[in-house]
Amino acid sequence: MDEITADRQGFDAPRMPEDAITASILAAVAEQRLPAGTKLGEQALSDLFQCHRANVRRALTSLAAQHVVELRPNRGAFVATPSPEEAREVFEARRTIERTLARSAIGRATDADIAKMRATIAQEVTARASGDKPAELRLSRAFHMRLATIAANSVLERFLTELTLRTTLILGLYNETGTTTCAESEHAPIVDAIEARDEPRLVALIDEHLLHLEAGLDFSRPATRTRTLAEQLTLLPVAE
């Protein structure tokens, strides 16, 4: 089992129905199968996961605490729809956190860590070339989360877990291509800077990378056609 399959976005293996619902929704959001604004009906989720609506409510409450779901009075639960202002704040927060993580990681990274980061980049390139968008998204996020793991700051790692998910929603909403636009040409130099123990260059590269992602946002983009909830959560194909 490869690293990305074993740690699919860092979600714990489900133990209770609400864990299964939470893990499934988080994975679907992370792979842009579940776009912003999708209604998460309690009965639909109850039927899909064959559980009680109380389990669904607990899962949705947990997801709302992670800012992945919005609970709207008298309307129900929806996948969060970040506003343009919120999008800018998320990117600002990511730059702040990833700078700090980079400074910690550069002195801790081992040869094995660097090799794993390069392997992730290679897998990301392969996924992009084959048109496997879910894999590309998982690998791009895994690259950034690897930096947090190396830094060994569990609090900032939890913050980054949430922020990278929110970034995925933002890119799906406002990016012209709807993808991460993380390129090998941007990830590879970050690893080079870590290997060279060049902290100023590493911090500058991370800033440039995240600013590039943010610069690709178009807040006037129209909404695209969405899948049914079952399609989004179970990887069923979309009818054209």
FENNOR-V375973 format. One line per field, one symbol per residue. phi: phi as a letter, one per 40 degrees, with the letter a starting at -180 (. if undefined). psi: psi as a letter, one per 40 degrees, with the letter a starting at -180 (. if undefined). burial: b if it has 9 or more other ideal C-beta (glycine too) atoms within 8 Angstrom, else e. Layout:
phi->???
psi->???
burial->???
This chain:
phi->.cccccbcggccccbbdcccccccccccccbfcbcdgccbccccccccbfacccccccccccccccgcbbbbdgbhbbcdbccdccdccccccccccccccccccccbccdcccccccccccccccccccgccdcccccccccccccccccgbcccccccdccccccccccccbcdcgbcfcbdcbcccccdccccfbcdccccccdccccccccccbcbcccbcbcccccccbgccccc
psi->hiddddggeehihididdddddddddddddefegiiehhghdddddddefiidddddddddddddefdihhhhedaiihighidddddddddddddddddddddddedhidddddddddddddddddddefgdddddddddddddddddddfgddddddddddddddddddddeideeadehideddddddddddefgdddddddddddddddddehheehiiihiiiddddeefiihh.
burial->eebbeeebbeeeebeebbbbbbbbbbbbbbbbbbbbbbebbbebbbebbebeeebbbbbbbbbbebebbbbeeeebbbbbbbeeeebbebbebbbebbbbbbbbbbebbeeebbebbbbbbebbbebbeeeebbbbbbbbbbbbbbbbebbebeebbebbbbbbbbbbbbbbbbbeeebbbbeeebbbbbbebbeeeebebbbebbbbbbbbbbebbeeebeeeeebebbbbbeeeeeee
